Amino acid sequence: MNSLREGDETAFARLYQLYGERLYFNLLKMVKHTETAEELLQDIFIQVWEKRHTIEIHTSFRAYLFRIGENKVYDFYRKLRRDKSLYAYIKAAAIEHYSHIEENLLFRENARLLQNAISTLSPQRRQIFELCKIQGKSYQEVGTLLNISTSTINDHIVKATRSIRQYIFLHNKNLDLLILLSLLLADK
C-alpha cells in the first residue's frame, strides 16, 4: 500500500493481478454482462489509482475493492434506471426516422421502376396511359382530346398494363409493387 501511495505502477499492477480476476467475476455475477463488468472493473482500478494518496483501509484491500465494486454496480443500476426512459425515447425516434427513410427510398425506387416501365411504351400508348391512369382522365375525355374511340383507348390501356406488369416482374419481382400497380391500373 505504501508503494501504491507513492505512485509505484508496479505495485498497482501487482494489486490488479491479485484482485482483478476475482473482482471481475463478482461484478459479472451482479451485472450479468461481460462488457459492463469489464468497464466497472476498469472504473474501480482507475478510482484506486486516482485516490491512491488518500486511501485509508481499515480492513483488507480485498474488502475495500469489493465494497467499491458493489457501489459501482448500484450506481450503474441507478443510472440505467434514469436513462431507461431516455433510451426508450431515443430508440423509438431512431426506429421511426429509419422507417421514414426506408419507406421514402422504397417509394422512390418503385416510382422510378414504374416510370422506366412506362417509358418503354410507344409514344401514343404512353400518352394514353398517362392521361388515363396518371392524370385520372376518363376514357371519354381522352377519346375526345385525342380524337380516337374509347375502344381504341381501352385496347391501349390493356396492352400498356400488360407491358408494364411484365416489365416490373422482370426487373424487380417485388410482389408489393405488383399489387400496388394492379390497384393503380385497375379500370376507373
N, C-alpha and C positions, 0 to 999 in steps of 0.2 A: 504493500500500500504506500509506503514511503517513496519508493521508486516511481510509482504511478503519480503521486502528488508532485513530484519533481519534473514530470513530463517525460519519463522514460518510456519510449514507444515499445521497447522490448518487453517491459513489464506489462504494458497494456495488451500486447499480443499474447502473452502468456496467460493473462486472465481470460482473454477471449477463447483461447484453446481449452482452458479448464472448464469454462461455464457455458460457452456459446451453444454447443450442441444440445445440452440438457435444457437450456433455457428455450431454444428454438422449439423442441418437441413439446414443452409445456405450453408455449404460445400457440402452437399448432393445435393442441387439444382444445384450447379455448376459442380460437377463431375458425378452425376447420378449413383454412385456405392457405396454401403454401406461400404464395406471393405476399399476402398480408402478414403472415408470421415472419417472413424474411425481413420485410420492411420494419416491423415492430422491433425485431432483434437489432437491426441496424440503428434504429432510433434510440434504443436503450444504451447501446455502447457509445453512440455519439454523445448522449447525455452524460454518461460516465466520464468520457474524455473531457468534455467541456467543463464539467463541475469537479474535476479531479482535485482541485485545490481546496474545495470546501466539503468534501465527502467525510462524514462522521459516521462510522459504522459501530453500532453498539452490540450487534450480534455477529453473524457471519456475513462475508461478502456474498455468498450464495443467496442467503435470505434477502439481503439488500437488493440483489439483481431481480429475484423473483417478485419482490414487492413492487419494484419499478415496472416489471412486466405486467403484473396484474393491473396496475394503474394505467398503463398504456392501453391495455385491452379495454378497460372501462371507458377511457377517453375515446378510443376508436368506435365503440358501440354508441356512445353518446353522439359523436359527430355523425355517424352513419344514420342515426335516428333523425337528427336535424336535417341532414342532407337528403333523406329519402323523398320528401315531398318535392324538393328542388330537382332531384334526379328524375322523378316521375314526370314532372312538367317538361324538363328538357327532352326526355325520351319521347314523350308524346308529340312535342313540337317537331323534333327531328323526323319522326315517322311520318307526320303529316306533310312536312316540307318535302321529304323524299317521295311520298306518294304523288304529290302535285307535279313534281319534276318528272317522275316516271310516266304519269298519265299524259303530261304535255308532250314528252318525247314520243310516246306511242301514238298520240293523236297526229303529230306532225308526220311521223313515218307512214301512218295509214293514209293520211291526206296526200302525201307525195306519191305513194303507190297508186292510189286511185287516179290522181292527176296523170301519172305516167300511162295508166291503162286507157284513160280517155284520149290521151294524145295519140294512141295507136289507131284510133278510128279514122275513117275517111273524113274529109272536111265537112261534107253535108251531114253525115251521120253524127259527127261530133257536135255540130251546131244544133241539130235537133235534140240530141241527148241533153246538152247543156241548157237549152231553152226549157225543155220539159222537166228534167229531173233536178237540175241545179237551181234554175230560176223559178221553177214551180208553175210554169205556164201550162194551160190545158192544151190537149191535142188540137182542139178547135182554134184556140188563139194562135198556135204555131202554124197551123194549116193556113189560116188567113194571112199571117205575116209573111210566110214563105211561098204562098200561092200553090200549095200541094194538098192532096187529100189526107184525111185523118187516117185512112187505112195505110197510106204510104208512111205516115209518121209512126203508126203502130208497128209496122214492119221494121223501120229503122231502130226503134226503141228495143224491140225484141232481139234483134241481131246485135245491137250495141251492148245490151245487158249480157247476153251470152258471151260476147267477146271480152268484156270487162271481167266477168266472173272467171273465165278461163285464164286470163292474164294474171289475176290476183292469185288464183290457185297455183299456177306455175311458178310465180315469183315469191310467194310468201307462205302459203299453206296455213295461214292464220284463220282458224275457224271463227273467232270472234269478228274479224274483219269481214269474212264472208257473210255471216249472219247480219251484221250491220249493213252491208252492201245490199243484201236481199231486202231488208226493210226500206232502204233508200230507193231501191229500184222498183219497188212494188208499184203497181199502177195506182194512180191517184184518182 
